[in-house]
Amino acid sequence: MTAITTRKDGDVLVVTSDNPPVNALGVAVRQGLAAAIAEAAADPAVKAVVIIGAGRTFFAGADITEFGKSMQGPGLPEVVDLIEASTKPVIAAIHGTALGGGLEVALACHYRVAVPSAKLGLPEVKLGILPGAGGTQRLPRVVGVEAALPMIVSGDPIPARKAEAIGLIDRIVGEASLEADAIAYAREVAGKSAHPVASRGEAKAEPGMFDHFRQQNARRLKGFEAPEACIQAVEAATTLPFDQGMAKERELFMKLVTGDQSKALRHLFFAERAASKIDGVTADTPLIPIAKVGILGAGTMGGGIAMNFLSAGIPVTLLEREQAPLDRGVALIRKNYEATAKKGRMTAEQVETAMALLTPTLAFDDLADCDLVIEAVFELMAIKKEVFARLDGVVKQGAILASNTSYLDIDEIAAVTQRPDHVIGLHFFSPANVMRLLEIVRGAKTSPSVLATAMALSKKIRKVAVVACVCHGFIGNRMLAPRQQQGNALLLEGARVEDIDQVLLDFGFPMGPFQMSDLAGLDIGWDPNNSHPAEKVQDMLCEAGLRGQKNGHGFYDYDEKRNRTPSAKVEQMIRDFAARKGIAQRRIDRQEILERLLYPMVNEGALILEEGKAQRASDIDIVWLNGYGWPAWTGGPMFWADTIGLDVVVAGLEKHAPKMEGFRLSKLLADKAAGGGKLTA
Ligand code: T1G
């Protein structure tokens, strides 16, 4: 298949790229574009050129799969320069997404037209790099620094209408007549005596603009290297001639593309897409239509889960046992939507549309015609079984019954129904209307259709889904356990709460283990009826009446604005608790804290893999990125372990094993480390 074809439409040469699925600018496309520009130059009958994408989109950027390999010429910067140097006007005809190198090709064109639904952006920063084919130098010259800087540093695309408003698009054309309208536009401009050339423009910045932008965005950009490089490249566009600015862009690009952060972010780009591929499910696996969803439980989780479907336009029947909690649940859903509307992310009309799709009820039978029912009731197996047995008798045949359980055995739940092949776990993370991660837990008998439907539905409700098999805590919470266990052990050995948390904050987590415990509530899973003295620090604090943020005192003390301060009282309680257990106190350095918190997580992830409870190591990275805030610039726990070296991880685990009660080294991890292998390769 020829990636680039040309045809003449009168005096216009139409250059079409057909490189599915997203017209990535791979070597065949680059070579074809260069040849097409030469063809136009050599043909006196050609007065203008239109470049257009076949299929779903204009060029969606360089071919990311080529990164890290020897790149066959011509490089994209060279092709872009050939386009811009054309003496005959070149018109970019844009639909779908013009992203990265795709937008850079369009910027080198003399004119740009787009359909209303098109989007344009420079997302390179999300891959840990920056636009490397002139985007940081041309975009500010075309649309101005004020519009260009946020586009390049955020990487977020803009719609065609906004692109037109800032001068990035010359004309919005018919949604269904892009090629014809682009050709007509080409004829319109072909007669002009001169044509706009982006690189000859000038980019001006107000004094102090870049430092102000840095301050405004410091928190969001913390830890990532690429955003700062983007700012420097745009700054160069305002202080250097074009060619020198291009040299600066190239220097910054090469440094980033060979760095660990870009390798990690590119790993995550493909990891998120790989996660949707399920063993035993193919593109032909039939999907079950989900026209109506039932949710049991209108608590925090049930209400949050309901919002995902309501926001996607899917009607929800929300069941509670009593009117008061049902009313509270509905009120909380409305309150959350209204808060979103207040931030300008929803209109009042959209709030009403979503609320109109919600049917609160106390009648179990109202779930009968739902295509999917999700229970979010108390996390106790006996209750789950009772609920599923009842659902099985009420809900229509062919409907999917799902549990939102965080830990419990889906197979055991499925066994109380007559439809184990239609039972699945849909583990949402709290707050369910915010967190992107969804763990899809496949039971031994869950059918491929049910799995495929759950995965397709996850995309519809804008979740990042990962398939896990049944084990205690599935993927995320199972790996969280050793981290929390080691955090407690380190406390008892002499490390302070705030020092342990700080190690993870410095690593890039949004909060440390004890800040997280205070947020969740120290009494989760704590049974006040247990009379024996507390075994865990957290239970000891619960016994003393401390509940975390919810009552102002936990591992930390909280003021009315929830600002946290270390608690001397808790520090003493921990020292006394350790003394009663006869644990010698010692100073523990930050490296040991980091290793004992994170290496056992890598080990648990390797155990999950060797037990077949996750399909691939990159799935585990996606879980920890989207469920717990693992810093993206390290690629996730498994990619991070590969980066620092599995031999280093195993050596650390072996060193700390005597202090890690019940620790078992993963054979997969040990073998990979011994053989110089990687978990994510
Ligand atoms: N290169 C290679 N493969 C790509 C690709 C790309 N740029 N973009 C997508 N794919 C694959 C993807 O892996 C998946 O494969 C399939 O296409 C469908 O993608 C010099 C250096 C365009 C908005 O960062 O944002 O240009 O899983 O599932 O949800 O300055 O893909 O089917 O085997 O995401 O409809 C800059 C990345 C590159 C855009 C479509 N460009 N892509 O979303 O489909 S760097 C990007 C996207 C660059 C220059 C620099 C999205 C999309 P598979 P998909 P989608």
Residues whose N, C-alpha, C, O or C-beta is under 5 A from the ligand:
A	BS01	T1G	P21 V22 A24 A60 G61 A62 D63 I64 T65 L76 T97 L99 G100 G101 P123 E124 L130 P131 G132 A133 R273
